[in-house]
Amino acid sequence: MVKGFLTFCVAIVCCVLALFTTATAQNGIKPLADSGMITLGPKEVLRLTAVAGNNHENIRVRFRLIEYTAGMCNGPECKHVVLSQTTSAPIRLDAGEAASSSFPTTVGGDEVRFVRAVVLSDNPNVRVQGIVFDTSTQRINAICTFIPD
């Protein structure tokens, strides 16, 4: 029951935070979709897929993963610290093509992992969808379609 509610909350937060993207230029590639910080369980994977529209060619996309570790907590409020950050090389997409990137849990045991994924592109018409997938049950726990500004 609690896990289902938590998954529902993650999906809602994911969709709401996707509406608030920044627009800082990076070699013509700008943030397009941002998951916000998501809590992944030991067997969960966050997968983002970017799809070029049928009328758009030579689009570049990149995937950025930011991992957090739990910091100091004061009651229910916790501060999280960036543990690592990686950004993929640009991927070129033509009309109708897609690219995806999976961010699996890298910690062992039952430890919880905090991640934030960002899709960057030089075209605001790229459509992005994210899923949280449980590898132990082979089920999708959350789906989020990112809505561009």
DRENDO-1510 file (C-alpha; in Angstrom, 1 decimal, always signed):
<recs>
REC; n; res; u; v; w
REC; 1; MET; +0.0; +0.0; +0.0 .
REC; 2; VAL; +2.7; +2.5; +1.0 .
REC; 3; LYS; +4.9; +1.5; -2.0 .
REC; 4; GLY; +1.9; +2.1; -4.4 .
REC; 5; PHE; +1.2; +5.5; -2.9 .
REC; 6; LEU; +4.9; +6.4; -3.1 .
REC; 7; THR; +5.1; +5.3; -6.7 .
REC; 8; PHE; +1.9; +7.4; -7.4 .
REC; 9; CYS; +3.5; +10.4; -5.7 .
REC; 10; VAL; +6.7; +10.0; -7.7 .
REC; 11; ALA; +4.7; +10.0; -11.0 .
REC; 12; ILE; +2.8; +13.1; -10.0 .
REC; 13; VAL; +6.0; +15.0; -8.9 .
REC; 14; CYS; +7.7; +13.9; -12.1 .
REC; 15; CYS; +5.0; +15.3; -14.3 .
REC; 16; VAL; +4.7; +18.5; -12.4 .
REC; 17; LEU; +8.4; +19.2; -12.2 .
REC; 18; ALA; +8.7; +18.6; -16.0 .
REC; 19; LEU; +6.8; +21.8; -16.5 .
REC; 20; PHE; +9.5; +23.8; -14.9 .
REC; 21; THR; +12.6; +23.5; -17.1 .
REC; 22; THR; +15.4; +26.0; -17.5 .
REC; 23; ALA; +16.6; +27.5; -20.7 .
REC; 24; THR; +20.3; +27.9; -20.4 .
REC; 25; ALA; +22.2; +27.3; -23.6 .
REC; 26; GLN; +24.8; +24.6; -23.9 .
REC; 27; ASN; +26.3; +24.5; -27.4 .
REC; 28; GLY; +22.8; +25.1; -28.8 .
REC; 29; ILE; +21.4; +22.2; -26.7 .
REC; 30; LYS; +19.1; +23.3; -23.9 .
REC; 31; PRO; +17.3; +21.4; -21.1 .
REC; 32; LEU; +14.0; +20.1; -22.4 .
REC; 33; ALA; +12.7; +17.8; -19.7 .
REC; 34; ASP; +13.7; +17.4; -16.0 .
REC; 35; SER; +12.5; +14.6; -13.8 .
REC; 36; GLY; +13.3; +16.4; -10.6 .
REC; 37; MET; +14.8; +14.2; -7.8 .
REC; 38; ILE; +13.3; +10.7; -7.8 .
REC; 39; THR; +13.8; +8.0; -5.2 .
REC; 40; LEU; +14.6; +4.7; -6.9 .
REC; 41; GLY; +14.4; +1.4; -5.0 .
REC; 42; PRO; +17.1; -1.3; -5.2 .
REC; 43; LYS; +15.6; -3.0; -8.3 .
REC; 44; GLU; +14.3; +0.0; -10.1 .
REC; 45; VAL; +15.5; +1.7; -13.3 .
REC; 46; LEU; +14.6; +5.1; -14.6 .
REC; 47; ARG; +14.4; +5.1; -18.4 .
REC; 48; LEU; +13.9; +8.2; -20.5 .
REC; 49; THR; +13.0; +8.1; -24.2 .
REC; 50; ALA; +13.3; +11.1; -26.5 .
REC; 51; VAL; +11.4; +11.0; -29.9 .
REC; 52; ALA; +11.9; +13.3; -32.8 .
REC; 53; GLY; +8.8; +14.4; -34.6 .
REC; 54; ASN; +8.1; +13.2; -38.2 .
REC; 55; ASN; +8.8; +16.6; -39.6 .
REC; 56; HIS; +12.1; +17.3; -37.8 .
REC; 57; GLU; +15.5; +16.2; -39.0 .
REC; 58; ASN; +19.0; +16.4; -37.6 .
REC; 59; ILE; +18.0; +16.9; -34.0 .
REC; 60; ARG; +20.5; +16.5; -31.2 .
REC; 61; VAL; +19.7; +15.1; -27.8 .
REC; 62; ARG; +21.7; +14.4; -24.7 .
REC; 63; PHE; +20.9; +12.6; -21.4 .
REC; 64; ARG; +22.2; +13.9; -18.1 .
REC; 65; LEU; +22.1; +11.9; -14.9 .
REC; 66; ILE; +22.7; +13.5; -11.5 .
REC; 67; GLU; +22.9; +11.1; -8.5 .
REC; 68; TYR; +22.4; +12.3; -4.9 .
REC; 69; THR; +23.3; +10.9; -1.5 .
REC; 70; ALA; +21.3; +11.6; +1.7 .
REC; 71; GLY; +22.8; +14.4; +3.7 .
REC; 72; MET; +21.8; +15.8; +7.1 .
REC; 73; CYS; +18.2; +15.4; +8.2 .
REC; 74; ASN; +16.3; +17.6; +10.6 .
REC; 75; GLY; +13.1; +15.7; +11.3 .
REC; 76; PRO; +11.3; +15.0; +8.0 .
REC; 77; GLU; +13.4; +17.5; +6.0 .
REC; 78; CYS; +16.7; +16.3; +4.5 .
REC; 79; LYS; +19.4; +17.9; +2.5 .
REC; 80; HIS; +20.8; +15.9; -0.4 .
REC; 81; VAL; +24.3; +16.3; -1.8 .
REC; 82; VAL; +25.3; +15.7; -5.5 .
REC; 83; LEU; +27.3; +12.4; -5.6 .
REC; 84; SER; +28.0; +12.3; -9.3 .
REC; 85; GLN; +26.9; +13.8; -12.6 .
REC; 86; THR; +27.3; +12.4; -16.1 .
REC; 87; THR; +26.1; +13.7; -19.5 .
REC; 88; SER; +26.0; +11.6; -22.7 .
REC; 89; ALA; +27.5; +12.6; -25.9 .
REC; 90; PRO; +25.1; +14.2; -28.4 .
REC; 91; ILE; +22.9; +11.7; -30.2 .
REC; 92; ARG; +21.7; +12.7; -33.7 .
REC; 93; LEU; +18.0; +11.9; -34.5 .
REC; 94; ASP; +16.3; +12.1; -37.9 .
REC; 95; ALA; +12.5; +12.3; -38.4 .
REC; 96; GLY; +10.7; +9.5; -36.6 .
REC; 97; GLU; +13.8; +8.3; -34.7 .
REC; 98; ALA; +14.1; +7.9; -31.0 .
REC; 99; ALA; +16.8; +7.5; -28.4 .
REC; 100; SER; +16.6; +6.3; -24.8 .
REC; 101; SER; +18.8; +6.0; -21.8 .
REC; 102; SER; +18.4; +3.9; -18.7 .
REC; 103; PHE; +19.6; +4.8; -15.3 .
REC; 104; PRO; +19.8; +1.7; -13.2 .
REC; 105; THR; +20.3; +1.5; -9.4 .
REC; 106; THR; +24.0; +1.1; -8.8 .
REC; 107; VAL; +23.9; +0.6; -5.0 .
REC; 108; GLY; +23.6; -2.8; -3.4 .
REC; 109; GLY; +21.3; -4.2; -0.8 .
REC; 110; ASP; +18.1; -2.4; +0.1 .
REC; 111; GLU; +19.7; +1.1; +0.0 .
REC; 112; VAL; +17.6; +3.8; -1.6 .
REC; 113; ARG; +19.1; +5.9; -4.5 .
REC; 114; PHE; +18.1; +9.4; -5.4 .
REC; 115; VAL; +18.5; +10.4; -9.1 .
REC; 116; ARG; +17.6; +13.3; -11.3 .
REC; 117; ALA; +17.5; +12.9; -15.1 .
REC; 118; VAL; +17.5; +15.7; -17.7 .
REC; 119; VAL; +17.0; +15.5; -21.4 .
REC; 120; LEU; +18.7; +18.2; -23.4 .
REC; 121; SER; +18.0; +19.0; -27.1 .
REC; 122; ASP; +18.5; +21.7; -29.7 .
REC; 123; ASN; +14.8; +21.3; -30.8 .
REC; 124; PRO; +11.9; +22.1; -28.4 .
REC; 125; ASN; +9.6; +19.7; -30.4 .
REC; 126; VAL; +11.3; +16.6; -29.1 .
REC; 127; ARG; +8.8; +14.5; -27.1 .
REC; 128; VAL; +10.1; +12.9; -23.9 .
REC; 129; GLN; +8.6; +10.1; -21.8 .
REC; 130; GLY; +10.0; +8.5; -18.6 .
REC; 131; ILE; +9.2; +5.3; -16.9 .
REC; 132; VAL; +10.3; +3.7; -13.6 .
REC; 133; PHE; +10.7; +0.0; -14.2 .
REC; 134; ASP; +11.1; -2.7; -11.5 .
REC; 135; THR; +13.5; -5.3; -12.8 .
REC; 136; SER; +12.5; -7.9; -10.2 .
REC; 137; THR; +8.8; -7.9; -11.1 .
REC; 138; GLN; +9.2; -6.8; -14.8 .
REC; 139; ARG; +6.5; -4.2; -14.2 .
REC; 140; ILE; +6.3; -0.5; -14.9 .
REC; 141; ASN; +5.8; +1.4; -11.6 .
REC; 142; ALA; +5.4; +4.9; -13.0 .
REC; 143; ILE; +5.0; +6.6; -16.4 .
REC; 144; CYS; +5.5; +10.3; -17.1 .
REC; 145; THR; +5.1; +12.3; -20.3 .
REC; 146; PHE; +7.0; +15.5; -20.2 .
REC; 147; ILE; +5.1; +18.5; -21.5 .
REC; 148; PRO; +7.2; +21.2; -23.2 .
REC; 149; ASP; +6.8; +24.9; -22.2 .
</recs>
